[in-house]
Amino acid sequence: MRTQQGDPVVLRNSPLLPDGTPMPTLYWLCGANETVQVGRLEATGAVNRVEAELSATEIAASHARYAAERDALIPANHTGPKPFGGVGGTRIGVKCLHAHFGYWLAGGQDPVGQWVADKIGAQRSDYLITPPRLIKVPRFTKPVAAIDIGTNSTNLLIVSPDGDELVREVHVTRIGEGVTDTRLLSDVAIARTLARLEIYRSLIEQHGAAKIRVVATEACRLATNCGQFFGAVKDLLGVTPELLSGDDEGRAAYRGALGGWSPTDEPTFVFDIGGGSTEFMVGTTVLRNVVSIPVGAVVITEKEFHRDPPRPEELTNAIGLVTDFLDDIVRDYPDLSSATRVIGVAGTIVTVAAVELGLKTFDASLLHGMTLTRSAAEDVFRTLATEPLADRLHNPGLPPDRADIIVGGCCVLVAIMRKLRLDSITVSTRNILDGIVAELLETEAT
């Protein structure tokens, strides 16, 4: 959080110092003018006044939200002491108006912070919200890299110690080709993927990455010979891939999708349409529920389409297959319909958005944060689904190596938007890789 002139006002630090010491205060108010104003307010007895004017239940709820957001940032493998309390390390009542105001400025749902803002005449719109970054320790000076081996594509992200993107590569290798039927990764698919990983190794070495994390998803979850493939990857990269569960995949995708926006308590629904599976995530700053279904762009294409272009009944069956899964999800996760912010991530959604814009050259700055309406998604679907592959290839915004499966991905997308009655979604070009590198940076920083 900064002033319009760029001066820092609120910073967010790690919940743990480099030596493992817990830090209960996640948000620090550091703006010179704001600190003085709130200090003067405290000097007039404002702490007692706000405790008298607000209910203890409201204040306790604010502490709980703050603690949940902070504690979610603690690495899963941490075994030492953990931070305590809520805002400013407080469990009950109000201890520090500076901490509450800083939390509120950063987007927190904090009635005490709102009360302070009203008293000093502050508004969030007076400030610039920048993506939060954890304080990094000086010893961490090298980039980190993450590779996602998905059913359709194998992708690389390299970031600097500060989290700045250095390299982002997305390439179709289709490791999951035919795996739904055979339960085997084919020799050809393995060779394609290893060839791409060899290129990624060169990029990682060029940037001197200190750590590499490799993850694999649905195709490898299905394949009975993924161990053989993982051994080849380890020989090439020196790192054994992690086989993510559907829930783990959803958690990383959720964190990655939200990484480009300021934290908020607004109910959020994120969905990630992959090649072999689709993940649905619901939460706020803290993820509450994850569910994964075994259908994606590649699976739909291989299982449901037998003509070029697909026949109307094939498209209907594909959408119906997805809808059957959605019926269960809507029943089991009713809070999904209460989300006020809906974000879509991964290749299908970004591609549909690019086709809608007619982008001849990929431009993440135009796509990230774009509003994709249901009407626009349906239009793109109708256009692509009625064209044979040879004609479909000529649509601006559609990468040639995704043209054969994009209709399958569109079936998943329109099924979701129809069933959940979504008028529009927000497109995110950030994804599971952004969540993975965020975890790597946090591990190094703490």
C-alpha positions in Angstrom: 0.0 0.0 0.0 1.4 3.4 -1.1 0.4 7.0 -1.4 -0.5 8.4 -4.8 3.1 9.7 -4.8 4.5 6.2 -4.2 5.5 6.6 -0.5 5.0 3.3 1.5 2.1 3.4 3.9 1.4 -0.3 4.8 3.7 -3.3 4.4 3.1 -6.9 4.9 5.8 -9.1 6.4 6.3 -12.8 6.9 4.7 -14.4 10.0 8.1 -15.9 10.9 11.5 -14.2 11.1 14.5 -16.0 9.5 15.4 -17.7 12.8 11.8 -18.9 13.2 10.7 -16.3 15.7 6.9 -15.8 15.3 5.7 -12.3 14.2 2.0 -11.8 15.2 1.6 -8.5 13.3 1.2 -9.2 9.6 0.4 -5.6 8.5 2.5 -2.7 9.6 1.4 1.0 9.3 4.5 2.8 8.3 3.2 6.0 6.6 4.7 9.0 8.3 1.6 11.1 8.1 -0.8 8.3 8.9 1.2 7.1 11.9 1.1 10.6 13.4 -2.6 11.0 12.8 -3.5 7.7 14.4 -1.1 8.4 17.3 -2.9 11.7 18.0 -6.2 9.9 17.9 -5.0 7.3 20.4 -3.8 10.1 22.7 -7.4 11.3 23.0 -8.6 8.0 24.5 -9.8 6.5 21.2 -9.0 2.9 22.2 -11.5 3.1 25.0 -14.1 4.9 22.8 -13.9 2.3 20.0 -14.2 -0.6 22.4 -17.4 1.1 23.8 -18.9 1.8 20.4 -18.2 -1.5 18.7 -19.4 -4.9 20.0 -16.9 -7.4 21.3 -18.2 -9.9 18.7 -17.3 -7.5 15.8 -13.8 -7.0 17.2 -13.3 -10.7 17.9 -14.3 -11.6 14.3 -11.8 -9.1 13.0 -9.1 -10.8 15.1 -10.1 -14.2 13.7 -10.0 -13.1 10.1 -6.5 -11.5 10.6 -5.1 -14.6 12.3 -6.5 -16.9 9.6 -4.9 -14.8 6.8 -1.5 -14.7 8.7 -1.5 -18.3 9.7 -2.2 -19.4 6.1 1.2 -18.0 5.2 3.1 -20.3 7.6 4.9 -23.2 5.7 3.2 -26.5 6.2 6.5 -28.1 7.4 7.1 -25.5 10.2 7.3 -27.2 13.6 8.4 -24.3 15.9 6.5 -21.6 17.7 3.7 -19.9 15.8 2.3 -16.4 16.0 -0.5 -15.8 18.4 -3.6 -13.6 18.6 -5.2 -11.4 16.0 -4.7 -7.8 15.0 -1.5 -6.6 16.6 -1.1 -9.9 18.5 -4.3 -9.2 20.4 -6.8 -11.9 21.3 -9.5 -9.7 23.0 -10.4 -6.1 22.6 -8.3 -3.4 21.0 -4.6 -2.9 21.7 -3.2 -0.8 18.8 -5.2 1.4 16.5 -2.2 1.6 14.1 -2.4 -2.2 13.5 -6.1 -2.1 12.9 -5.9 0.9 10.6 -3.1 -0.8 8.6 -5.1 -4.0 8.3 -8.1 -2.0 7.0 -6.0 0.0 4.5 -4.6 -3.3 3.1 -8.2 -4.5 2.4 -9.1 -6.2 5.6 -12.6 -6.4 6.9 -11.9 -4.6 10.1 -14.6 -2.4 11.8 -12.0 -0.9 14.1 -9.8 0.1 11.2 -13.0 1.6 9.5 -13.7 3.5 12.7 -10.2 5.0 12.7 -10.5 5.9 9.0 -13.8 7.7 9.6 -12.3 9.7 12.5 -9.2 10.9 10.5 -11.0 11.2 7.2 -9.1 8.5 5.3 -10.4 6.5 2.3 -8.8 3.5 0.6 -9.2 5.2 -2.7 -6.6 7.8 -1.5 -3.9 5.1 -1.8 -2.4 2.7 -4.3 -2.7 -1.0 -3.5 0.3 -3.0 -4.7 0.6 -6.8 -4.6 1.8 -7.9 -1.1 5.3 -9.3 -0.8 6.8 -10.9 2.1 10.0 -9.4 3.5 12.9 -11.5 2.1 16.0 -12.2 4.1 19.3 -11.0 2.7 20.8 -14.5 2.3 18.3 -15.2 -0.4 19.8 -13.7 -3.6 19.1 -16.1 -6.4 16.0 -16.8 -8.5 13.7 -19.8 -8.1 12.0 -21.9 -10.8 8.9 -24.0 -11.0 7.7 -26.4 -13.7 4.2 -27.7 -14.1 3.8 -30.9 -16.1 0.1 -30.8 -17.0 -1.9 -33.1 -19.1 -1.7 -30.8 -22.1 1.2 -28.4 -21.5 4.5 -28.3 -19.7 5.1 -24.8 -18.3 8.0 -23.0 -16.7 8.2 -19.9 -14.4 11.4 -18.4 -13.1 11.2 -15.4 -10.8 13.7 -13.2 -9.0 14.2 -13.2 -5.2 11.7 -10.3 -5.1 9.1 -12.3 -7.0 9.5 -10.5 -10.3 8.9 -12.6 -13.4 12.0 -13.4 -15.4 10.8 -16.2 -17.6 7.4 -17.7 -18.4 7.2 -20.5 -20.9 4.0 -22.4 -22.0 4.4 -25.2 -24.4 2.1 -28.1 -25.4 3.7 -31.5 -24.8 0.5 -33.4 -24.1 2.0 -35.9 -21.7 -1.6 -37.1 -21.1 -2.3 -38.1 -24.7 -4.4 -41.3 -24.6 -3.9 -41.8 -20.9 -7.6 -41.9 -20.0 -8.0 -45.1 -22.0 -4.6 -46.8 -21.6 -3.6 -45.6 -18.1 -0.1 -45.3 -19.5 2.1 -42.3 -20.5 3.1 -43.2 -24.1 6.8 -43.3 -25.1 6.2 -40.6 -27.7 4.5 -38.3 -25.1 7.3 -38.8 -22.6 9.9 -38.1 -25.3 8.1 -34.8 -26.2 7.9 -33.7 -22.6 11.6 -34.6 -21.8 12.7 -32.7 -24.9 10.9 -29.6 -23.6 12.3 -30.1 -20.1 15.8 -30.2 -21.5 15.2 -26.7 -22.9 13.8 -25.6 -19.6 16.9 -26.9 -17.8 19.1 -24.6 -20.0 16.9 -21.6 -19.1 17.1 -22.4 -15.4 20.9 -22.8 -15.6 21.2 -19.5 -17.5 19.4 -17.7 -14.7 21.2 -19.5 -11.9 18.0 -20.6 -10.0 18.7 -21.6 -6.5 15.8 -24.0 -6.2 13.6 -25.9 -8.6 10.2 -27.4 -7.9 8.5 -29.7 -10.4 4.9 -30.7 -10.1 2.7 -33.1 -12.1 -1.1 -33.3 -12.2 -4.0 -35.4 -13.6 -2.3 -37.4 -16.4 0.4 -38.6 -14.0 -2.2 -39.3 -11.3 -3.9 -41.7 -13.8 -0.8 -43.3 -15.3 0.6 -46.5 -13.9 4.0 -45.8 -15.3 4.5 -42.3 -14.0 7.3 -43.6 -11.7 9.3 -44.4 -14.7 8.7 -41.0 -16.2 9.5 -39.3 -12.9 12.8 -41.1 -12.8 13.7 -39.8 -16.2 12.8 -36.3 -15.1 15.0 -36.6 -12.0 17.9 -37.7 -14.2 17.4 -34.7 -16.4 16.7 -31.9 -13.8 18.1 -33.4 -10.6 14.6 -33.0 -9.0 11.9 -35.6 -8.6 8.5 -34.3 -9.6 5.8 -34.0 -6.9 2.5 -35.7 -7.8 -0.1 -33.2 -6.7 -3.5 -34.3 -5.6 -6.5 -32.5 -7.0 -6.8 -30.6 -3.8 -3.1 -29.6 -3.8 -3.4 -28.5 -7.4 -6.5 -26.4 -6.5 -4.7 -24.8 -3.5 -1.7 -23.7 -5.7 -3.9 -22.5 -8.5 -6.0 -20.5 -6.0 -3.0 -18.8 -4.5 -1.5 -18.2 -7.9 -4.8 -16.7 -9.3 -5.2 -14.3 -6.4 -1.5 -13.3 -6.3 -2.0 -10.4 -8.8 -4.7 -8.6 -6.7 -4.8 -7.1 -3.3 -6.1 -9.2 -0.4 -9.8 -9.0 0.3 -12.5 -10.7 2.4 -14.8 -10.7 -0.6 -16.1 -14.3 -1.2 -14.1 -15.6 -4.2 -14.7 -18.5 -6.6 -11.7 -19.6 -8.8 -11.9 -22.4 -11.4 -9.0 -23.8 -13.3 -9.8 -25.7 -16.5 -6.8 -28.0 -17.3 -6.2 -30.7 -19.9 -7.1 -33.6 -17.7 -9.0 -32.1 -14.8 -10.9 -29.0 -13.6 -10.5 -27.6 -10.1 -13.0 -25.4 -8.2 -11.9 -23.3 -5.3 -13.9 -21.1 -2.9 -12.6 -18.8 -0.2 -11.5 -15.2 0.6 -7.9 -14.5 1.6 -8.1 -18.0 3.0 -9.1 -20.9 0.9 -12.1 -22.8 2.3 -13.0 -25.5 -0.2 -11.4 -27.3 -3.1 -13.0 -29.9 -5.4 -11.4 -31.5 -8.5 -13.2 -33.3 -11.3 -11.5 -35.6 -13.9 -12.6 -33.7 -17.0 -10.6 -31.1 -19.0 -10.0 -30.0 -22.5 -8.0 -33.1 -23.5 -10.3 -35.6 -21.8 -13.4 -34.1 -23.4 -11.8 -34.1 -26.8 -10.6 -37.7 -26.6 -13.7 -39.1 -25.0 -16.5 -37.2 -26.7 -15.5 -36.0 -30.1 -15.3 -38.3 -33.1 -15.9 -36.0 -36.0 -14.2 -32.8 -37.3 -15.9 -30.5 -36.5 -17.8 -32.2 -33.6 -21.4 -33.1 -34.3 -24.1 -31.2 -32.3 -24.9 -34.3 -30.3 -21.2 -34.7 -29.4 -21.1 -31.2 -28.1 -24.3 -31.7 -26.1 -23.0 -34.9 -24.6 -19.7 -33.2 -23.6 -21.5 -30.3 -21.9 -23.8 -32.8 -20.2 -20.9 -34.8 -18.8 -19.5 -31.6 -17.2 -22.9 -30.6 -16.0 -23.4 -34.0 -14.2 -20.3 -33.3 -12.1 -21.4 -29.7 -11.5 -24.8 -31.0 -10.1 -22.9 -32.7 -7.3 -20.6 -29.8 -6.7 -23.5 -27.3 -6.4 -25.2 -29.6 -3.9 -22.1 -30.3 -1.8 -20.7 -26.7 -1.9 -23.6 -24.3 -1.6 -21.3 -21.4 -0.7 -20.0 -21.4 -4.3 -23.1 -19.5 -5.4 -22.5 -16.8 -2.8 -19.2 -15.7 -4.3 -19.2 -12.1 -5.5 -15.9 -12.5 -7.4 -15.3 -15.2 -10.0 -11.9 -15.8 -11.5 -11.0 -18.2 -14.3 -7.4 -19.4 -14.9 -5.4 -21.6 -17.2 -5.1 -22.2 -21.0 -8.7 -22.6 -22.1 -9.9 -19.5 -20.4 -7.0 -17.3 -21.5 -7.3 -18.7 -25.0 -11.0 -17.9 -25.2 -10.3 -14.4 -24.0 -7.6 -14.0 -26.6 -9.8 -15.1 -29.4 -12.6 -12.8 -28.2 -10.1 -9.9 -28.4 -8.6 -11.2 -31.7 -5.1 -11.0 -30.4 -2.6 -11.8 -33.1 0.2 -11.7 -30.5 -0.2 -12.9 -26.9 -0.3 -9.9 -24.5 -0.8 -10.8 -20.8 -1.3 -7.1 -19.9 -4.5 -7.1 -22.0 -5.8 -10.5 -20.8 -5.0 -10.3 -17.0 -8.0 -8.8 -15.3 -10.1 -8.9 -18.4 -13.9 -9.4 -18.0 -15.1 -12.3 -20.1 -18.9 -12.3 -20.4 -20.9 -15.4 -20.8 -22.2 -14.0 -24.1 -18.7 -13.6 -25.4 -17.7 -17.1 -24.3 -20.7 -18.6 -26.0 -19.9 -16.7 -29.2 -16.3 -18.0 -29.2 -17.6 -21.5 -28.5 -20.1 -21.4 -31.4 -17.5 -20.1 -33.8 -14.8 -22.6 -32.9 -17.1 -25.6 -32.5 -18.6 -25.3 -36.0 -15.3 -24.9 -37.8 -13.2 -27.9 -39.0 -9.7 -27.8 -37.5 -8.1 -26.6 -40.7 -10.3 -23.4 -40.6 -10.2 -23.1 -36.8 -6.4 -22.6 -37.0 -6.9 -19.2 -38.6 -8.6 -17.6 -35.6 -6.5 -14.8 -34.1 -5.7 -15.5 -30.5 -5.8 -19.3 -30.9 -2.4 -21.0 -30.7 -2.0 -23.7 -33.4 -1.0 -26.3 -30.8 -4.2 -25.8 -28.8 -6.6 -25.6 -31.7 -7.4 -29.4 -31.6 -8.6 -29.3 -28.0 -10.0 -25.8 -27.5 -13.5 -26.9 -28.3 -13.3 -29.5 -25.5 -12.2 -26.7 -23.2 -15.0 -24.5 -24.3 -17.5 -27.2 -23.5 -16.2 -27.2 -19.9 -16.3 -23.4 -19.7 -19.8 -22.9 -21.1 -21.1 -25.7 -18.9 -19.7 -24.0 -15.8 -21.1 -20.5 -16.8 -24.5 -21.9 -17.7 -24.9 -24.2 -14.7 -23.7 -21.5 -12.2 -25.5 -18.7 -14.0 -22.3 -16.7 -14.3 -22.9 -13.5 -16.4 -19.1 -12.9 -16.5 -15.8 -14.0 -15.1 -12.4 -12.2 -14.5 -9.6 -13.7 -16.5 -6.3 -14.4 -14.7 -3.1 -15.2 -16.6 -1.5 -16.3 -13.3 -2.0 -19.9 -12.3 -0.6 -22.9 -10.4 3.0 -21.9 -11.2 2.6 -18.6 -9.5 1.3 -20.4 -6.4 4.2 -22.8 -6.5 6.9 -20.1 -6.7 5.2 -18.1 -4.0 5.6 -21.1 -1.7 9.3 -21.4 -2.7 10.0 -17.8 -1.9 8.2 -18.1 1.4 10.2 -21.2 2.3 13.4 -19.3 1.6 12.3 -16.2 3.4 11.4 -18.0 6.6 
